[in-house]
Amino acid sequence: MLNMVDISNMHTVEPKIDEYLERVYRISRSFGTKRSYHCTLKKFEKFCNCKSSLPNVLYDLKNGKQDPIDVLDEFYSFLSKQHLKNSTIIGNLSVTKDYLNFHGMKIYSEDIKQKFRTPKPDVFYEEGLTKSTLNRLLQNCVPKLRVAILMACSSGMRVGEIAQLRLSDVDFTTNPTTIRVRRETTKTRETRFTHISTEASKLLSDYITKKTLNTQSLDPYLFMYFDDEFGSFEYYKSMFAARQTLMERLRETVLHIPELSMKNENGQNRIHFHAFRKWFKTQVTTAGQSDFAEALMGHKSLKLVYFKQSTEARQKMYQQMEPFLTLSDFTRVEKTMEDLQGQVQSLSLELEKVKQWRDISVKYQKR
């Protein structure tokens, strides 16, 4: 009996998706980036299945039977029919181009421009948050979420950075309280220091005390439960769960209060964690310290390469900015009330003097 040769896979190319994703992780050192790239490749694979299959498409591309730019153009049309945002489409096309280059296609941006134009990112109007809105939100939050919101509003940290904070990253001995954002948790992979307001510091201190009493142990992290090696996939899952928990609790809180369920022009909630970061930037910039805000937030720009402050200068500058970042300054309210009471007493005395002079004047005229 003759042995039958399977020729079904002779005209295919091994996709090597896992190998490509490992390369992506090696460069980015981010499980989140690896995950987003994988989602994009699954969309591309779905698109290829409509034509034949991913291995067959790769084979045709490698052997010149198809133009890779034509494939990207068709993939662009495929994504457009799924009602995705322009920024999402741009990102998916960029990842797919990189994946095809990984297979030796040598696709250049200038060649793509000769064939088609990628969409422009959508820009929507976004209403800024106010102190009254934030105070209303804080009044309806659970303690854990309230602490995270105050930290975000007064420091400019990202929600992922807040979720990964350790107890050792918080220094209550300085004025104001100092937060060390570790390089492995930042988007730019650079360590930076920021601060939180007095009201946020007090709530954070109370939160840590209650957490320690409830667990009978000193957990190394403020918002996530993890005591294993940093950088492992288990660490990423714990971080992702902690971040999602904070975001979901915020979403639920906003949803149950009609006055807070405001929407932006793009249909998304006006209140979200990145909006707190924008509020921080707006407040500090309004106070005339834009570069200072950028430095605390960890933005990457050429001018910040030369914007370097000493610890003392940074603390002093933050103290000047703190009134703009404080949401419920009861000390200032009490001081204002005292001033008003003093003014009322002074006016009462003046009024009493006027009455006495008027009475004396009336008696003198009668005589």
C-alpha positions, 0 to 999 in steps of 0.5 A: 500500500502506497503512503499518501503524502499530506500536501495540505500544508505544503504551501503555507508558512508557520505564523510563529505568533508566540515567537513574535509575542516573546520578542515584543515582551523582550523589548517592552517588558510589559505583559499588557503590551504583549496582550494588546499585540496578541488581540490585534493578531487575532483580528488579523488572523480572523481577517485572513480566515475570510480569505483562506488562512493566516499561514496561506496568506503569509506564504503568498506574501513571502512568494510575491503572490500578494503585495503586503501593502494591498493586504494591509489596505484590505485589513484596514477596510476590514477593521473599518467595518467593525466600528472601531475608533480611528486610534484603535485602527491606527494601532492595529495597522501598526502592529500588523505591519510590524508582524509582517516585517517580522516575517521579512516583508520589509514594509515602509511607512512611505510605501504605505502612504503611496497606497492609502492614508491611515485615519486621523485620530478622533478628537472629542471635546471633554469637559473638565472636572470641578472641585464640587463634582469631585467632592460629590464623588468622594462623598459616595465612595468606599474608603479604598476608592476614596484614597485612590482618587485623592492620590490620583488628583493630588499627584498626577499618577496613573491608575496602574502606578497607584495599583502597584504602590508599595508601603515602602514607596510612601514617605510620611516623614516629609512635608508634603508626603512623598511618593516614589513611583518605581521605574518598573511600574512607570510607562517611561521606565524611569523612577520619579518622585511626586507628592500627595496633598495633606488630605490625601495623606491623612486618608492614606494613613488611616487606610493603611492602619485599618488594612493592617488591623484587618489582615493582621499583617503588613502587606507589601502593596497598598492596593494589590495582594501579591508577595511573589517575584516582581515581573512574573505573569502572576504579578501582572495578573494581580496588578491587572486585577487591582487596577480593574477593581479600582476602575470598576468600583469608580464606574459603579459609583458614577453609574448610581448617581445621576448627577455624576453620570455625565458623558463626554462627546464620544459617549464615554463617562466624564469621570474616570481615572485618567480624568483625575490625571488631567485635572491635576495637570489643569490645576497646576498649569493654571497656577503657572507651573506647567513644567512642574506638572509634567515632571510630577506626572512623568511625561516625556519631552525634550524640555524636561531633560533639562528640568531638574529640581532638588528634593527641597525645591520640589517639596517647596513648589508642591506646598505652593501648589497644594491649595489648588489640589486640595478638594476639601480644605476645612482649615481654610473654611474655618479660617474664613469663618473666623475672619467673617466673624471678626468682621461682623463683630467689628461692624456691630461695634461701629453700628453701635457707635453710630446709634449712640451718636445719632441718639445724642444728636437727636437729644441735642436738637430738641434742646 
